[in-house]
Structure formats: C-alpha cells, structure tokens
Amino acid sequence: MRRKYYIIIGILTFVVALVIGYFLLLNGLRGMGNPTGGRGPDYPYFITTEPVIVKKIVLPKGTKLTYEEQLFKKGQQDRIMNEKKLTNIELPKGKTIDWGGVPVYMIIKFFNPEMKGFSVYADFSQLNDGKKTKFSEIWESCGGDLGVLVKNQNDWTFDTKNIVDISDCSVNFQRYFKEDAQQQLLLDNLYIELKKVGQTR
C-alpha cells in the first residue's frame, strides 16, 4: 500500500514538473524577437508626422523618437513628448542626417546617467568618396558607433564647442582603458580631426 502511495506521488510530481516546464518554455518563446526578451518595459515612442527640430537637429517625417520609461505612457504615443526624456532618435529606413560630414541614421543617449553624451551611428555606405575626411576615415575604421561627451545634453548636433571628447569608437576603442596607449591615441586623433572638421564648417 505504501509503495503504491509513493508511486502515485512520484507520478504527480513528474506531471507537475512537466506542466511547469511547459509554461516556462512558452513564456521564453513569447519574448523571442523582442530586443528586451519580452521582459523589458514598453518604452513610449512617437513617430514624427512632419519635419521637426529635436535636440537642435532637423529631423524628417517618419523619425522614431523613443523616451524614458514613464508612468501611464507605453508604446506609440499620439503626440511628441518632453525632449528632456528623449533617449533615442532613429531616422526612417534609408534616411540620414549630416553629422560632421558623416551620414548618420541613429543617435542614442548614454544609458549611464553619470556620462553626459550620446552614441552616433553612421551609414558609411551613403558617404561619397569625395566627401570623406580624416575624421570619417578614422571613425569608419573602428567599425561601429561613436561615443560623444558633451557640455549641453540638449544639443545633439555636431557643435564642436559643445563636444568635449570622444569616449569610445565601437567596443574596440574605449577611454575607460587608460593604460592602452593604442586605444587612447586613436580616440585622441578622432577628437583632433573632429575639431578640424568643425573649423571648416
């Protein structure tokens, strides 16, 4: 009798474990395709319906503006929100803005609140050979986004008076690694060439 009881308990435990595993699997699959894995907040965003000026940049119609997580504000909004809460500017597919002579399609505010600045994403396939500069060539050689430190966080333009340094160029070159002379030299050169571009504009 006792043996029968243990067998029933064992079967029930197995069935419960199977059901829990099934639901965990479904929950994991539900998050696939979502950049946050289905677990992150649904950040509020607005798609511009006409050209607008945001962070002192003229943006075309169809630009996606994403904002910080806010109470009662989720997903797509029907009107533009407070610029101070802006985290991302993403231009429509195929569109770019000129940022220091480089075609840029996205700008993202630094996640770390202690760092005043943003990352700039370039589409070098849209940069004509005749318009290349030493600045654009060094940036392109990094193979990624450019991290920019600024004085005024309300200005995301290519204003060399506002830009105080280059914090990184892709994951390969970081100011954080002060002991790596090669990384620091490239970032120094990038900043010098950025300033030169600013003087000719």
ZAKOL-221653 format. One line per field, with one value per atom (N, C-alpha, C): residue number from 1; x, y, z; chain; residue in one letter. Coordinates in pm, whole numbers, plus 32768, in hexadecimal, padded with zeros to 4 digits. Example, Ala and Ser with C-alpha at 12.3 -4.5 7.8 and 13.67 -1.06 7.14 Angstrom:
<sites>
lumse 1,1,1,2,2,2;
xx 8527,84CE,8528,8505,8557,850A;
yy 7DC7,7E3E,7EB6,7F1F,7F96,8003;
zz 830C,830C,830C,82C4,82CA,8313;
seba A,A,A,A,A,A;
timar a,a,a,s,s,s;
</sites>
This chain:
<sites>
lumse 1,1,1,2,2,2,3,3,3,4,4,4,5,5,5,6,6,6,7,7,7,8,8,8,9,9,9,10,10,10,11,11,11,12,12,12,13,13,13,14,14,14,15,15,15,16,16,16,17,17,17,18,18,18,19,19,19,20,20,20,21,21,21,22,22,22,23,23,23,24,24,24,25,25,25,26,26,26,27,27,27,28,28,28,29,29,29,30,30,30,31,31,31,32,32,32,33,33,33,34,34,34,35,35,35,36,36,36,37,37,37,38,38,38,39,39,39,40,40,40,41,41,41,42,42,42,43,43,43,44,44,44,45,45,45,46,46,46,47,47,47,48,48,48,49,49,49,50,50,50,51,51,51,52,52,52,53,53,53,54,54,54,55,55,55,56,56,56,57,57,57,58,58,58,59,59,59,60,60,60,61,61,61,62,62,62,63,63,63,64,64,64,65,65,65,66,66,66,67,67,67,68,68,68,69,69,69,70,70,70,71,71,71,72,72,72,73,73,73,74,74,74,75,75,75,76,76,76,77,77,77,78,78,78,79,79,79,80,80,80,81,81,81,82,82,82,83,83,83,84,84,84,85,85,85,86,86,86,87,87,87,88,88,88,89,89,89,90,90,90,91,91,91,92,92,92,93,93,93,94,94,94,95,95,95,96,96,96,97,97,97,98,98,98,99,99,99,100,100,100,101,101,101,102,102,102,103,103,103,104,104,104,105,105,105,106,106,106,107,107,107,108,108,108,109,109,109,110,110,110,111,111,111,112,112,112,113,113,113,114,114,114,115,115,115,116,116,116,117,117,117,118,118,118,119,119,119,120,120,120,121,121,121,122,122,122,123,123,123,124,124,124,125,125,125,126,126,126,127,127,127,128,128,128,129,129,129,130,130,130,131,131,131,132,132,132,133,133,133,134,134,134,135,135,135,136,136,136,137,137,137,138,138,138,139,139,139,140,140,140,141,141,141,142,142,142,143,143,143,144,144,144,145,145,145,146,146,146,147,147,147,148,148,148,149,149,149,150,150,150,151,151,151,152,152,152,153,153,153,154,154,154,155,155,155,156,156,156,157,157,157,158,158,158,159,159,159,160,160,160,161,161,161,162,162,162,163,163,163,164,164,164,165,165,165,166,166,166,167,167,167,168,168,168,169,169,169,170,170,170,171,171,171,172,172,172,173,173,173,174,174,174,175,175,175,176,176,176,177,177,177,178,178,178,179,179,179,180,180,180,181,181,181,182,182,182,183,183,183,184,184,184,185,185,185,186,186,186,187,187,187,188,188,188,189,189,189,190,190,190,191,191,191,192,192,192,193,193,193,194,194,194,195,195,195,196,196,196,197,197,197,198,198,198,199,199,199,200,200,200,201,201,201;
xx 8052,8000,8056,80BC,8115,8160,8189,81D2,817B,80FA,809B,808E,808B,807F,80F7,8170,81EA,81ED,81B8,81B3,8157,80E3,8082,80BE,8100,8141,81AC,81FA,8263,822C,81BD,817D,8147,8104,80CD,813B,81AA,821C,8253,825D,8290,8234,81B0,814D,8152,815A,8161,81E0,8251,82D0,82C6,8282,826F,821C,81B0,8156,81A0,81EB,8238,829F,82E4,8348,830A,8292,824A,822A,81F8,81D6,8251,82BE,833B,836E,8361,838B,8338,82B4,825B,827D,8298,82BA,833B,839D,841B,840B,83B8,83A1,8357,8300,82B2,830D,8382,83DD,8439,8439,8494,8471,84D9,84C4,84B7,84A7,849E,8529,8561,85E9,85FD,8592,859F,857D,8565,8544,84B8,8463,83DA,83CD,843B,8436,8445,8476,848F,8412,841C,83A9,838B,830D,82E1,82F3,836B,838D,8331,8308,82B6,8306,82C6,8309,82A5,82DB,8288,82C8,8276,82A5,827D,82DF,82C2,826C,820A,81AE,81D2,8239,826D,82FB,8349,83D1,83CA,8423,8426,84B6,84C7,854B,854E,85A7,85B5,864A,866A,86F7,8748,8707,8742,8761,872C,873F,86BC,86C3,864C,863B,85C8,85AD,853C,8546,84DC,8460,83F6,837A,8399,835B,836F,83DF,841E,8488,8449,8485,8455,84A0,8454,848D,8464,84C5,84A9,84CF,847E,848E,84A4,84CC,84DE,8459,8462,83EA,839F,831B,82C9,8246,8213,8195,8124,80D1,805B,807D,80FC,8123,816D,812D,816B,8153,81B4,81A2,8194,8155,814A,80ED,811B,80D0,8098,802E,7FF0,8025,8083,80C1,8151,81A0,822B,8234,8299,82A4,8316,832C,8391,841D,8461,84E6,854C,853A,8598,8595,8528,851A,8546,8574,8599,8615,8612,8687,86BC,8663,868C,864F,869E,866C,868F,862A,8642,85FC,864A,8612,85CF,8575,8534,859D,857E,85DB,860B,868F,86CA,86E5,86B1,86C5,8739,8781,87ED,87EF,8836,8852,88E9,8914,89A3,89D3,8A33,8A6C,8B04,8B3A,8BCA,8BF7,8B9F,8BC1,8BAA,8B70,8B57,8AC0,8A8C,89FD,89DB,8984,8961,88CC,88AD,8821,87E6,883B,8807,8863,8825,886F,882C,887C,8847,888F,8841,8878,88BF,892E,8974,8917,891C,88C9,88F7,897B,89B5,8999,8948,8925,899D,8A0A,8A80,8AD0,8AB1,8AF5,8A99,8AC7,8A79,8A9C,8A45,8A62,8A0A,8A36,89E6,8A3E,8A04,8A47,8A09,8A5E,8A32,8A4F,89EC,89F7,89F8,8A60,8A72,8A54,8A29,8A18,8A80,8AF6,8B64,8B4E,8AED,8ACF,8A93,8A60,8A25,8A88,8B03,8B69,8BBB,8BAF,8BFB,8C90,8CE3,8D74,8DA5,8D67,8D91,8D76,8D20,8CFD,8D3F,8D93,8DD8,8E40,8E50,8EB5,8F07,8F70,8FC0,8F69,8F10,8EB4,8E5B,8E1B,8DC0,8E0D,8E88,8ED8,8EFF,8F28,8F4E,8ED3,8E63,8DE7,8DBF,8DC0,8D99,8DF5,8E74,8ED4,8EB6,8E70,8E4C,8DE4,8D8E,8D26,8CB0,8C8D,8C1A,8BF0,8B9F,8B6A,8BD5,8BB7,8C14,8BD5,8C1B,8BEB,8C1F,8BC4,8BE6,8BC0,8C1F,8C04,8BEB,8B82,8B5B,8B47,8B47,8B28,8A91,8A4B,89BC,8974,892B,88E7,886B,8844,87D1,87FB,887B,88AF,88F6,88BA,88F4,892D,893F,8976,8A0E,8A48,8ADA,8B0C,8B0D,8B3D,8BBC,8C2E,8CAE,8CC5,8C79,8C85,8C3E,8BE0,8B96,8BD5,8C1A,8C57,8CDC,8CE8,8D60,8DC3,8D94,8DEF,8DA6,8DF6,8DC2,8DD9,8D6D,8D7A,8D99,8D6C,8D85,8D67,8D9F,8D82,8D70,8CF4,8CCC,8CF8,8CF7,8D21,8DB9,8DFA,8E8A,8EE2,8EAE,8EFD,8EAE,8EE0,8E98,8EF3,8EC1,8F0D,8F25,8ECB,8ED3,8F5A,8F91,900F,9086,909D,9104,9191,91A7,922E,924D,91E6,91FB,921B,929B,92C9,928F,927F,924A,91BA,916A,90DE,90D6,9125,9121,914F,91B5,91E9,9181,913B,90D4,9065,9038,8FCE,8FFD,907A,90B3,90B2,90DE,90E2,9056,8FF7,8F6C,8F3A,8F56,8F28,8F6D,8FED,9037,8FFC,8FE0,8FA8,8F19,8ECE,8E46,8E4A,8EA8,8EB8,8EDC,8F30,8F58,8EDF,8E8A,8E10,8DB8,8DB0,8D5F,8D91,8E13,8E4E,8E32,8E18,8E00,8D6B,8D16,8C85,8C49;
yy 7F88,8000,807E,807B,80EF,8103,8090,8098,80D8,80B3,80EB,8181,81AA,8239,8287,8250,8292,829D,8235,8237,82A6,82B3,831C,83A6,83B9,843A,8458,83F3,8404,842F,83EC,840D,849C,84C1,8548,85B2,8597,85F4,8606,8596,859A,85ED,85D8,8620,86B5,86D9,8766,87A6,8761,8794,87A7,8749,8750,87CA,87E2,8854,88D8,88E0,895A,8975,8909,8917,8947,8913,893C,89D1,8A02,8A90,8AEA,8ABB,8B08,8B12,8AA4,8AA4,8B06,8B04,8B60,8BF1,8C0C,8C94,8CC3,8C69,8C8C,8CA7,8C56,8C68,8CE9,8D13,8D8E,8E07,8E04,8E76,8E79,8E0C,8E07,8E73,8EB4,8F1D,8FA6,8FA9,9027,9048,90C1,90E1,90D8,90E3,90D9,904B,8FF1,8F68,8F5A,8FBF,8FBA,8FDD,8FFF,901A,90AF,90FC,918A,91DD,925C,92B6,92DA,92F9,9325,93BD,93E9,9477,94CA,953F,9596,95CD,95D8,960F,965C,96B1,9700,96FF,96EA,96F0,9779,97C8,9850,984E,98A9,98B1,9923,996D,99DB,99F8,9A43,9A66,9AB5,9A92,9AD5,9AEF,9B4B,9B63,9B28,9AC9,9A87,9A84,9AAD,9AB5,9B0B,9B71,9BD1,9B94,9B1C,9AD9,9AD9,9AFB,9AF4,9A62,9A28,999C,998D,992B,9919,98D4,98DD,9895,9800,97BB,972A,9704,9769,974C,9715,96AD,9672,96B0,96EA,9726,96CF,9696,963F,9687,9672,96BA,965B,9695,9648,960A,959F,9560,95C5,95CE,962F,95EF,961C,95E9,960B,95A9,95B9,95D9,95D1,95EA,9570,9526,94AE,94A8,9472,945F,94E1,94D8,954C,95B6,9633,96A6,96F5,9742,978F,981D,983F,98C3,98BE,991F,9925,993E,9905,990F,996D,997A,99D4,99AB,9A07,99EF,99C4,99F0,99CD,9938,98F4,9865,9810,9851,9809,97B4,9739,96E1,96B9,96AE,9680,96D5,96ED,9724,96BE,968B,962A,965A,9679,96AC,963E,9664,95FF,95B3,9538,94E4,952B,952D,956A,95FF,963D,96CD,96E4,9752,9778,980F,983C,98CA,98DB,9953,9971,998F,9942,9959,995E,99D6,99E5,99B0,99BB,998A,98F5,98B5,9825,980C,97B4,9794,973D,9772,9730,970B,9692,9666,9653,9656,9643,9684,96BD,96F5,96C2,968E,9656,9693,96C7,9701,9695,96BA,965B,9628,95A5,9567,9592,95A1,95C9,965D,967F,970B,9762,9721,976D,979D,9766,978D,97E8,9863,98C1,98B3,9873,9863,97FC,97D1,9778,972B,96C2,9673,9694,96A3,96C6,9650,962A,95B7,95E6,95C2,95F2,9585,95B3,955A,9584,9548,9571,954C,94F4,94D1,9549,95AA,9621,9697,967F,96E9,96E0,9745,9749,9758,971B,9722,97B2,9808,9894,98E3,98AD,98F4,98B9,9854,9815,9874,986F,98BE,985F,9892,9840,9813,986C,984C,97D6,97DB,976F,96ED,96F8,9680,9638,9686,9647,9608,9652,961E,959C,959B,9523,94AD,94C9,945E,9415,9458,941A,93AD,93C0,935D,9361,93D8,93E1,946F,947B,94FE,9555,95D7,9637,9671,9665,969D,972A,9788,9816,9850,9893,98D6,996A,99A1,9A2C,9A7C,9B01,9B59,9B61,9B7F,9B93,9B1A,9AD1,9A58,9A75,9AF2,9B17,9B32,9B22,9B3B,9ABD,9A7B,9A02,9A1D,9A9B,9ABE,9AAD,9ABE,9ABC,9B4A,9B6B,9BEF,9BD7,9BF5,9BD7,9C2A,9C96,9CE5,9C9D,9C46,9BFA,9B72,9B3B,9AB5,9AC1,9A7B,9A87,9A13,99A2,9932,98C1,9860,97E3,9779,973A,96D7,964C,962F,95AA,95AA,9548,9530,9499,946D,93E0,93A7,9325,92E7,92D7,92F1,92D8,9347,93C1,9432,947E,947B,94B3,950C,9581,95D7,9592,9538,94F1,94AA,9476,942C,948B,94DA,9543,950B,948E,9455,9424,941F,93F1,9469,947D,94F3,94F8,9484,947F,94B2,9484,94B0,9547,9577,9605,965C,962E,9679,9687,9619,9620,9681,967A,96D3,9765,977B,9803,9838,97E5,980D,9828,97D6,97EA,9872,9892,9912,9987,997B,99E4,99FB,998D,9998,99CC,99A7,99DB,9A74,9AA6,9B37,9B7C,9B3B,9B75,9B81,9B1A,9B1F,9B94,9BA5,9C12,9C9B,9CA9,9D2B,9D4D,9CE6,9CFF,9D09,9CF7,9CF9,9D82;
zz 8000,8000,8000,8059,8061,7FDE,7F9F,7F21,7EB5,7EB4,7E54,7E69,7EE6,7F09,7ED3,7EE3,7EB3,7E1A,7DD9,7D46,7D15,7D57,7D31,7D48,7DBA,7DD9,7D71,7D4A,7CE7,7C60,7C37,7BB7,7BBA,7C27,7C34,7C31,7C75,7C76,7BE9,7BA1,7B18,7ABD,7ACC,7A7A,7A99,7B19,7B41,7B07,7B10,7ADA,7A43,7A01,7970,7949,7993,7978,7990,79FD,7A1B,79AE,7985,791A,7898,787A,7800,7803,7874,787F,787C,78B7,78B2,7823,77D8,774C,76FA,770E,76C6,76E5,7765,7790,774E,7741,7702,766D,762B,759C,757F,75DA,75C7,75BB,75FC,75F9,7581,7530,74BD,7458,741F,73BD,73FD,7480,74C8,74FC,74DF,750B,75A1,75ED,767E,76AD,764C,7671,76A7,7692,76C1,7754,7795,7825,7844,77E3,77FB,77EC,7812,7807,7776,775D,76D9,76D6,76AE,76B3,7659,7688,7634,75BF,754A,74D6,747F,742B,73D0,7346,72DF,7255,721E,71F5,71C7,7149,7144,70D2,7073,7098,7046,7074,7025,7053,70D6,7133,71B6,71E0,723E,7279,7305,731A,739C,73BF,7439,7464,7402,73C9,736B,72E1,72C7,7247,71F9,7178,7122,70F7,711C,7101,709B,7042,6FDE,7015,6FC9,6FE9,6FEF,704F,705D,70BC,70FD,715F,71DF,7216,7293,7309,7365,73DF,7455,749A,750C,758D,75F6,7673,76E9,7759,77D4,77FE,784C,7883,78D9,78C4,790E,7938,79AA,79DF,7980,7960,7909,7877,7851,77C6,7793,7738,7701,766B,7622,7593,7545,74D1,7479,74B3,74AD,74DE,7468,7483,7416,740B,7464,745B,748F,7463,748C,7522,7564,75F5,761C,769F,76D6,76A7,7667,762E,7698,7713,777E,779E,7779,7794,771C,76B2,7637,764C,7617,761F,7595,7532,74AD,743E,73D7,7359,72EE,72A8,723E,71BF,715A,70DD,708C,7030,6FDB,6F8B,6F66,6F1C,6E9D,6E8C,6E16,6E24,6E8F,6EA4,6F05,6EF1,6F4C,6F5D,6FC4,6FD5,6FCF,6FAD,6FA8,7036,7066,70EB,70DB,70D0,70BB,7035,6FCF,6F4B,6F3A,6F9F,6F9C,6F9D,6F43,6F45,6FBE,7014,7092,7090,70BE,70BD,714A,71B2,723A,72A1,730A,737B,73FB,7456,74D3,754B,75A7,7622,7674,76B5,770B,7778,778F,77F7,7883,7893,7913,792E,7994,79AE,79D7,7A01,7A28,79AF,793B,78BF,786E,7854,7806,7772,7727,769A,7657,75E1,7590,752D,74F4,748D,7406,73A0,731A,72BC,726D,7213,7182,713A,70B0,7049,6FD3,6F60,6EF9,6F01,6EAA,6E17,6DFD,6D72,6D28,6D72,6D34,6D2E,6D56,6D54,6CD3,6C7F,6C01,6C1D,6BC8,6BD8,6BDA,6B8B,6B83,6C00,6C58,6CD4,6D4F,6D3A,6DAC,6DE7,6E6A,6EB1,6F07,6F41,6F9D,7013,703F,70AC,7087,7012,6FE9,6FD1,6F9E,6F84,7004,706A,70EA,712B,7128,7160,711B,7098,704D,706C,7083,709F,7122,717D,71FD,71EB,7186,716A,71C8,71FA,7254,7271,72DA,7300,7343,7349,7386,7404,7475,74F3,7505,751F,7526,75AE,75F0,766F,7653,7693,7679,76F9,76EB,775C,776E,7700,7702,76C7,7719,76EC,7697,768F,763C,75AB,758D,7508,74D5,7471,7438,73AD,738B,7309,7309,7292,7286,72A5,7325,7352,73A2,7364,73A5,7423,7434,74B0,7523,74FF,7564,757E,751A,7528,7572,75E2,7635,7623,75ED,75D6,758D,755F,7527,7593,75C0,762C,75F7,757C,7544,74AE,746B,73DE,73D1,73C8,73CE,7456,7463,74E2,74E6,7476,746C,74A4,74AD,74DC,7546,75C1,7633,7688,76AF,770B,7791,77B2,7832,7844,77D5,77DE,77CE,7836,7833,781D,7848,783E,77B0,7759,76D0,7677,765B,7610,7583,7543,74BA,74B5,7516,751B,7534,7591,75B4,753F,74F6,7485,7417,73F9,7391,73B8,7436,7465,7466,748B,7487,73F8,739A,730E,72D7,7300,72D6,7304,7381,73B9,7373,7357,7310,7285,723D,71B6,71BA,7222,7234,7240,728F,72A3,721E,71CF,714E,70F1,70F0,709E,70CB,714F,7187,715C,714B,7124,7092,703F,6FB1,6F90,6FF1,6FD6,6FF2;
seba A,A,A,A,A,A,A,A,A,A,A,A,A,A,A,A,A,A,A,A,A,A,A,A,A,A,A,A,A,A,A,A,A,A,A,A,A,A,A,A,A,A,A,A,A,A,A,A,A,A,A,A,A,A,A,A,A,A,A,A,A,A,A,A,A,A,A,A,A,A,A,A,A,A,A,A,A,A,A,A,A,A,A,A,A,A,A,A,A,A,A,A,A,A,A,A,A,A,A,A,A,A,A,A,A,A,A,A,A,A,A,A,A,A,A,A,A,A,A,A,A,A,A,A,A,A,A,A,A,A,A,A,A,A,A,A,A,A,A,A,A,A,A,A,A,A,A,A,A,A,A,A,A,A,A,A,A,A,A,A,A,A,A,A,A,A,A,A,A,A,A,A,A,A,A,A,A,A,A,A,A,A,A,A,A,A,A,A,A,A,A,A,A,A,A,A,A,A,A,A,A,A,A,A,A,A,A,A,A,A,A,A,A,A,A,A,A,A,A,A,A,A,A,A,A,A,A,A,A,A,A,A,A,A,A,A,A,A,A,A,A,A,A,A,A,A,A,A,A,A,A,A,A,A,A,A,A,A,A,A,A,A,A,A,A,A,A,A,A,A,A,A,A,A,A,A,A,A,A,A,A,A,A,A,A,A,A,A,A,A,A,A,A,A,A,A,A,A,A,A,A,A,A,A,A,A,A,A,A,A,A,A,A,A,A,A,A,A,A,A,A,A,A,A,A,A,A,A,A,A,A,A,A,A,A,A,A,A,A,A,A,A,A,A,A,A,A,A,A,A,A,A,A,A,A,A,A,A,A,A,A,A,A,A,A,A,A,A,A,A,A,A,A,A,A,A,A,A,A,A,A,A,A,A,A,A,A,A,A,A,A,A,A,A,A,A,A,A,A,A,A,A,A,A,A,A,A,A,A,A,A,A,A,A,A,A,A,A,A,A,A,A,A,A,A,A,A,A,A,A,A,A,A,A,A,A,A,A,A,A,A,A,A,A,A,A,A,A,A,A,A,A,A,A,A,A,A,A,A,A,A,A,A,A,A,A,A,A,A,A,A,A,A,A,A,A,A,A,A,A,A,A,A,A,A,A,A,A,A,A,A,A,A,A,A,A,A,A,A,A,A,A,A,A,A,A,A,A,A,A,A,A,A,A,A,A,A,A,A,A,A,A,A,A,A,A,A,A,A,A,A,A,A,A,A,A,A,A,A,A,A,A,A,A,A,A,A,A,A,A,A,A,A,A,A,A,A,A,A,A,A,A,A,A,A,A,A,A,A,A,A,A,A,A,A,A,A,A,A,A,A,A,A,A,A,A,A,A,A,A,A,A,A,A,A,A,A,A,A,A,A,A,A;
timar m,m,m,r,r,r,r,r,r,k,k,k,y,y,y,y,y,y,i,i,i,i,i,i,i,i,i,g,g,g,i,i,i,l,l,l,t,t,t,f,f,f,v,v,v,v,v,v,a,a,a,l,l,l,v,v,v,i,i,i,g,g,g,y,y,y,f,f,f,l,l,l,l,l,l,l,l,l,n,n,n,g,g,g,l,l,l,r,r,r,g,g,g,m,m,m,g,g,g,n,n,n,p,p,p,t,t,t,g,g,g,g,g,g,r,r,r,g,g,g,p,p,p,d,d,d,y,y,y,p,p,p,y,y,y,f,f,f,i,i,i,t,t,t,t,t,t,e,e,e,p,p,p,v,v,v,i,i,i,v,v,v,k,k,k,k,k,k,i,i,i,v,v,v,l,l,l,p,p,p,k,k,k,g,g,g,t,t,t,k,k,k,l,l,l,t,t,t,y,y,y,e,e,e,e,e,e,q,q,q,l,l,l,f,f,f,k,k,k,k,k,k,g,g,g,q,q,q,q,q,q,d,d,d,r,r,r,i,i,i,m,m,m,n,n,n,e,e,e,k,k,k,k,k,k,l,l,l,t,t,t,n,n,n,i,i,i,e,e,e,l,l,l,p,p,p,k,k,k,g,g,g,k,k,k,t,t,t,i,i,i,d,d,d,w,w,w,g,g,g,g,g,g,v,v,v,p,p,p,v,v,v,y,y,y,m,m,m,i,i,i,i,i,i,k,k,k,f,f,f,f,f,f,n,n,n,p,p,p,e,e,e,m,m,m,k,k,k,g,g,g,f,f,f,s,s,s,v,v,v,y,y,y,a,a,a,d,d,d,f,f,f,s,s,s,q,q,q,l,l,l,n,n,n,d,d,d,g,g,g,k,k,k,k,k,k,t,t,t,k,k,k,f,f,f,s,s,s,e,e,e,i,i,i,w,w,w,e,e,e,s,s,s,c,c,c,g,g,g,g,g,g,d,d,d,l,l,l,g,g,g,v,v,v,l,l,l,v,v,v,k,k,k,n,n,n,q,q,q,n,n,n,d,d,d,w,w,w,t,t,t,f,f,f,d,d,d,t,t,t,k,k,k,n,n,n,i,i,i,v,v,v,d,d,d,i,i,i,s,s,s,d,d,d,c,c,c,s,s,s,v,v,v,n,n,n,f,f,f,q,q,q,r,r,r,y,y,y,f,f,f,k,k,k,e,e,e,d,d,d,a,a,a,q,q,q,q,q,q,q,q,q,l,l,l,l,l,l,l,l,l,d,d,d,n,n,n,l,l,l,y,y,y,i,i,i,e,e,e,l,l,l,k,k,k,k,k,k,v,v,v,g,g,g,q,q,q,t,t,t,r,r,r;
</sites>
